[in-house]
Amino acid sequence: MIEQYGTGNFVSGPPGPGEIAAVHRGMKHCHDLLISGYFDLVVLDEILMCVAFQVITTEELLGLLEEKKPHVEVVLTGRKAPGELLNAADLVTEMRKIKHYFDRGVRAREGIEF
């Protein structure tokens, strides 16, 4: 199951009211999923950028993670993870681009980049 929250138009600069409202709807849905325990793995793609742009707080995200069922694995993606999240994590990895098809002019693809 894939759920997208956001307009798909936000790239840089401060997010607009529509983006902010979408993030908060997404957070509510994620909360419901995490406490239900229905899924074993939940990926919150680019959620760290929501923290970086101050759409949600580190404390809100930590609270969300604290309420999840114990068997649920959560993957947070994005840049600029605050130290509190790094300290709370069981696993932290860093990915860097070596080669990307975007450099050859391939545009973002639905279901992959947006």
VEXLO-971778 format. One line per 2 residues: their letters; for each residue z negated, x negated, y negated of N, C-alpha, C, O, CB. Coordinates in steps of 0.05 Angstrom, whole numbers, always signed. Each point is the difference from the previous one (the first is absolute). Last residue first. Glycine has a CB too. Layout:
A = Z X Y Z X Y Z X Y Z X Y Z X Y; ...
END
This chain:
FE = +144 -155 -212 -10 +23 -15 +1 +25 +17 -7 +21 -9 +22 -41 -34; +5 -67 +77 -12 -8 -25 -9 +23 -17 -17 -4 -18 +46 -36 +19
IG = +1 +63 +87 -9 -28 +2 -14 -9 -25 -24 -6 +0 +62 -4 +31; -1 +97 -22 -16 -3 +24 -9 -28 +5 -17 -5 +17 +42 +42 +2
ER = +59 -28 -79 -19 +22 +4 -14 -3 +27 +13 -6 +20 +16 +36 -48; +8 -115 -29 +9 +20 +20 -22 +21 +4 -24 -6 +2 +52 -28 +20
AR = +9 -41 -103 -22 +11 +15 +9 +22 +18 +18 +16 -8 -49 -28 -29; +107 -57 +13 -19 +16 -15 -23 +10 +18 +2 -2 +25 +35 +16 -55
VG = +28 -105 +32 -6 +24 +16 -22 +16 -15 -21 -12 -6 +34 -11 +50; +25 -65 -70 +9 +25 -13 -5 +25 +15 +8 +22 -8 +26 -49 -12
RD = -61 -66 +40 +29 +3 +5 +10 +26 -12 +24 +7 +5 -28 -34 +37; -88 +6 -45 +13 -22 -14 +30 +0 +4 +14 -12 -16 -56 -14 +23
FY = -14 +87 +40 +3 +8 -28 +14 -21 -16 +15 +5 -19 -56 +23 +22; +14 -41 +88 +26 +11 -4 +5 +9 -28 +23 +3 -9 -23 +10 +56
HK = -67 -94 -21 +0 +29 -2 +28 +10 -5 +14 -12 -17 -62 +11 +0; -21 -91 +45 +27 +10 -3 -2 +30 -1 -16 +12 +15 +36 -52 +9
IK = -99 -7 -30 +16 -23 +5 +30 +7 -5 +14 -15 -13 -48 -3 +48; -67 +62 -67 +29 +3 +6 +11 -28 +4 -4 -18 -16 +7 +61 -11
RM = -106 -15 +49 +17 -9 -22 +29 +1 +9 +6 -4 +24 -43 -25 -42; -72 +66 +44 +28 -2 +7 +16 -10 -24 -6 +9 -23 +1 +29 +57
ET = -102 -37 +8 +17 -1 -24 +29 -4 +10 +6 -18 +16 -44 -2 -44; -63 +63 +70 +24 -17 +2 +15 +0 -26 -3 +18 -17 +6 -9 +67
VL = -105 +19 -1 +16 -2 -24 +23 -19 +5 -4 -22 +10 -37 +30 -39; -43 +54 +83 +24 -18 +2 +14 +1 -27 +6 +21 -11 -2 -13 +61
DA = -84 +39 -41 -3 -15 +25 +23 -20 +3 -4 -20 +14 -19 +59 +7; -20 +2 -117 +20 +1 +20 -7 -16 +25 -14 -20 -1 +48 +26 -35
AN = -84 -1 -48 -6 +22 +18 +20 +1 +24 -6 +12 +20 -13 +14 -59; +28 -90 -32 -25 -5 +14 -6 +22 +20 -12 -6 +21 -5 -17 -61
LL = +92 +32 -16 +4 -23 +18 -25 -5 +16 +2 -6 +24 +31 -14 -56; -38 +85 -35 +15 +9 +23 +6 -22 +20 -1 +4 +24 +22 +30 -53
EG = -66 -56 -50 -17 +18 +15 +15 +11 +24 -12 +3 +22 -12 +10 -64; +70 -68 -22 -17 -14 +18 -18 +18 +17 -5 -6 +24 +5 -30 -57
PA = +95 +73 -3 -25 -10 -11 -18 -12 +21 +2 +6 +24 +1 +29 -59; +107 -32 +35 -24 +13 +13 -25 -11 -14 -3 -25 -1 +27 +31 +45
KR = +78 -17 -61 -23 -1 -19 -25 +14 +12 -14 +15 -15 +46 -16 -23; +62 +32 +79 -9 -26 -11 -26 +5 -16 -8 +22 -5 +56 -40 +3
GT = -7 +75 +91 +3 -4 -28 -10 -27 -9 -10 -16 +17 +6 +66 -23; -22 +21 +93 +20 -19 -9 +1 -1 -30 -10 +19 -14 +37 -12 +56
LV = -95 +22 +48 +5 +3 -29 +22 -21 -7 -3 -23 +7 -45 +40 -16; +11 +35 +103 +14 -23 -11 +5 +7 -29 +12 +20 -7 +10 -33 +51
VE = -92 +47 +40 +13 +5 -26 +12 -25 -10 -13 -21 -1 -19 +58 -10; -10 +13 +108 +8 -25 -14 +15 +8 -25 +17 +17 +0 -15 -43 +43
VH = -76 +82 +21 +24 +0 -16 +4 -27 -14 -18 -10 -14 +13 +60 +7; -71 -22 +63 +23 -9 +15 +25 -3 -16 +20 -11 +9 -41 +32 +31
PK = -65 +13 -77 -1 -28 +8 +25 -11 +15 +6 -23 -3 -54 +30 +6; +53 +71 -78 -10 -1 +27 +1 -29 +9 +18 -15 -7 -4 +63 +18
KE = -21 -32 -116 +18 +3 +22 -14 -1 +27 -22 -10 +2 +58 -11 -29; -74 +7 -64 -2 +27 +12 +18 +3 +25 -3 +20 +14 -9 -2 -59
EL = +10 -97 -12 -26 +3 +13 -3 +26 +15 -15 +2 +19 -4 -30 -55; +97 +9 -17 -1 -16 +25 -26 +3 +15 -1 +0 +24 +32 -32 -45
LG = -21 +73 -64 +19 +12 +19 -2 -14 +27 +0 +13 +21 +30 +1 -59; -77 -51 -33 -13 +24 +10 +17 +15 +20 -10 +10 +20 -13 -6 -63
LL = +59 -79 -1 -20 -8 +19 -15 +24 +12 -6 +1 +23 +0 -44 -49; +68 +59 -42 +14 -8 +24 -20 -9 +21 +3 +6 +24 +36 -20 -52
EE = -72 +38 -57 +11 +23 +14 +14 -7 +26 -3 +13 +20 +10 +8 -65; -41 -91 -9 -22 +16 +12 +11 +25 +14 -10 +7 +22 -21 -24 -57
TT = +90 -36 -16 -8 -14 +25 -21 +15 +14 +1 +2 +25 +10 -46 -46; +49 +103 -42 -19 -23 -2 -4 -13 +27 +5 +12 +21 -28 +10 -60
IV = +113 +31 -4 -25 +5 +15 -17 -25 -2 +10 -21 -7 +14 +53 +39; +46 -33 -86 +4 +29 +6 -23 +9 +17 -9 +23 -3 +59 -27 +0
QF = -29 -87 -35 -23 +16 -7 +4 +30 +3 -12 +16 -15 -1 -53 -16; +70 -42 +55 +7 +15 -24 -22 +20 -8 +5 +16 -18 +43 -21 +31
AV = -61 -48 +64 +7 -20 -21 +8 +15 -26 -7 -10 -22 +23 -22 +57; -33 +83 +42 -25 -11 -10 +6 -19 -23 -13 +1 -21 -9 +2 +67
CM = +94 +33 -2 -14 +22 -13 -26 -9 -12 -9 +9 -21 +31 +23 +52; +26 -91 +23 +12 +1 -27 -12 +24 -16 -1 -1 -24 +44 -20 +41
LI = -66 +9 +73 -13 -20 -16 +12 -1 -28 -14 -7 -19 +5 -19 +60; +45 +82 +27 -24 +11 -11 -14 -20 -18 -14 +8 -19 +9 +21 +59
ED = +90 -33 +16 -2 -5 -29 -24 +12 -13 -1 +3 -25 +50 -5 +24; -38 +38 +95 +20 -19 -11 -2 +0 -30 +1 +20 -13 +29 -13 +52
LV = -91 +18 +45 +0 +9 -28 +17 -20 -15 -10 -19 -12 -36 +41 +15; +34 +9 +105 +9 -20 -19 +1 +12 -28 +14 +20 -4 +13 -44 +41
VL = -78 +43 +64 +9 +12 -25 +7 -23 -19 -16 -18 -5 -13 +60 +11; +3 -20 +106 +9 -19 -20 +11 +15 -25 +16 +18 +3 -5 -52 +33
DF = -47 +81 +38 -13 -25 +5 +6 -21 -21 -15 -18 -4 +16 +29 +53; -4 +101 -59 +17 -23 +4 -17 -25 +5 -22 -3 -10 +56 +24 -20
YG = -80 +61 +20 +24 +8 +15 +19 -24 +5 +11 -1 +22 -14 +46 -43; -85 -35 -29 +3 -17 +24 +25 +6 +16 +3 -11 +22 -52 +7 -21
SI = +5 +41 -86 +7 +16 +23 +1 -17 +25 -6 +10 +22 +31 +22 -51; -40 -69 -58 -24 +12 +12 +6 +17 +24 -18 +6 +16 -3 -7 -62
LL = +93 -40 +0 -18 -20 +10 -26 +11 +12 -10 -11 +19 +29 -19 -53; +47 +88 -7 +10 -13 +24 -20 -19 +12 -5 -1 +24 +51 +6 -41
DH = -66 +35 -66 -1 +20 +21 +10 -12 +27 -12 +6 +21 +20 +30 -55; -2 -90 -43 -28 +5 +7 -2 +19 +24 -15 -5 +19 +1 -3 -67
CH = +98 -6 +11 -9 -23 +16 -29 +3 +8 -7 -6 +23 +40 -23 -47; +2 +93 -35 +12 +3 +26 -9 -22 +19 -6 +4 +23 +46 +19 -44
KM = -67 -28 -68 -13 +23 +13 +11 +3 +28 -15 +4 +19 +8 +19 -64; +48 -87 -9 -27 -9 +8 -15 +22 +14 -14 -5 +20 +14 -26 -59
GR = +85 +52 +3 +2 -18 +23 -27 -9 +10 -5 -1 +24 +49 -13 -40; -39 +62 -64 +6 +18 +22 +1 -16 +26 -10 +9 +21 +36 +22 -52
HV = -36 -81 -46 -25 +14 +6 +4 +21 +22 -18 +5 +16 +3 -12 -63; +90 -40 +15 -18 -19 +13 -26 +15 +8 -10 -4 +22 +29 -35 -48
AA = +43 +86 -26 +10 -3 +28 -18 -19 +15 -6 +5 +24 +53 +3 -39; -63 +5 -77 -7 +24 +15 +8 -3 +29 -14 +9 +18 +19 +19 -59
IE = +21 -97 -16 -29 +0 +3 -9 +24 +16 -17 -2 +18 +12 -22 -62; +96 +18 +20 -7 -20 +20 -30 +0 +6 -9 -1 +23 +48 -27 -38
GP = -8 +83 -54 +10 +10 +26 -7 -19 +22 -8 +9 +22 +45 +14 -45; -57 -48 -67 -18 +21 +10 +9 +11 +27 -17 +6 +17 +7 +6 -63
GP = +44 -111 +25 -2 +25 -16 -18 +20 +13 -10 -4 +22 +55 -4 -39; -48 -105 +22 +9 +25 +13 -4 +24 -17 -19 +2 -16 +9 -22 +60
PG = +26 -82 -82 -21 +19 +7 +12 +25 +13 +20 +11 -9 -48 -27 -29; +83 -73 +52 -13 +13 -23 -20 +20 +8 -4 +4 +24 +45 -12 -50
SV = +39 -8 +94 -18 -18 -15 -10 +14 -25 +9 +22 -7 +17 -62 +24; +16 +88 +56 +7 -27 +7 -19 -20 -14 -12 -17 +12 +60 +30 -4
FN = -30 +100 +20 -17 -19 -12 +6 -28 +10 +0 -5 +24 -36 +40 -29; +77 +48 +36 +12 -12 -24 -17 -22 -12 +10 -15 -17 +13 +58 +9
GT = -43 +19 +82 +20 -18 +9 +14 -15 -23 +19 -15 +5 -12 +44 +34; -83 +35 -36 +26 +11 -8 +22 -17 +11 +23 +8 +1 -43 +11 -42
GY = -79 -5 +88 +12 -13 -23 +28 +11 -4 +11 +13 +17 -38 -55 -10; -22 +36 +87 -12 +11 -24 +10 -16 -24 -3 -25 +0 -38 +42 +25
QE = +68 +2 +86 +3 -15 -25 -13 +15 -23 +4 +24 -3 +39 -45 +20; -47 +14 +98 -4 +16 -23 +3 -18 -25 -11 -21 +0 -21 +53 +25
IM = +54 -30 +89 +1 -15 -26 -3 +21 -22 +14 +20 -1 +16 -57 +20; -45 +26 +96 +0 +17 -24 +0 -18 -25 -16 -19 -1 -8 +56 +26
END
